[in-house]
């Protein structure tokens, strides 16, 4: 059985440093039809690990109000609509069989958990409040050096407080993006980090530094992030698809152009 900390893709499918549009903050681009949620060759491993974390460490990976709200139901409906075009899934009554053969009931768990167990992405719901959009619920099993519980209940500016480049001007740009989002047109961006540890579940508090030693084995970690409005509500879902490969697995072109700052443990496009 593959250990959780060895769940990697066989290739890096998103290389934001090679895309001029993705390389600058906030780096948002339209999502093409049918590409909101994506599935790659780490699906089985990542979904199996998420199932395990939800069962064994729910308090660490799940934040939600006591009862599901309309945004959760809208999220599950959007996920079901998206995966209906993926022939790897099979709907059987009140259950969906995933591409890895696991049957997921559509009625036994709250919609947020069901949605997160169907797609490869982590999913976070943000809803409008007095100080702008606030993180109200979500499933985050593969955090890249942040902690869901610390961000829950916070508005966008406070969520991004550790990010120097997230100033008032950037905040206004992001607010405009949220205001313009439509249910049928998501947007995406990506970030880039290097780690010495391939573990997917890497929560850290805001004051904790991510350790890195260039002389040690290195894994390249990219998050493909999307924003999409949910149904008729004003809620927005933020999804995170995690790519993780040993640095030796980059293509020749990817390796030749990988930014030096990232090779030394820095980041590109990081907003957490």
Secondary structure, DSSP 8 states (H G I E B T S, - for coil): ---GGG---SS----GGG-TTTTSSS--EE--TT-SS---TTHHHHHHHHHHHHHH-HHHHEE--SS--HHHHHHHHHHHHHHTT-TT-EEETTEEE-TTS-EEESSSS-HHHHHHHHSSSEEEEEEEETTEEEEEEEE-SS-BS--HHHHTT-BHHHHTTT-TT--HHHHHHHHHHHHH-BTTB-EEEEEEEEES---S-B---TT------TTS--EEEEEEEEEEE-TTSS-EEEEEEEEEEEGGGS-HHHHHHS-HHHHTT-EES---
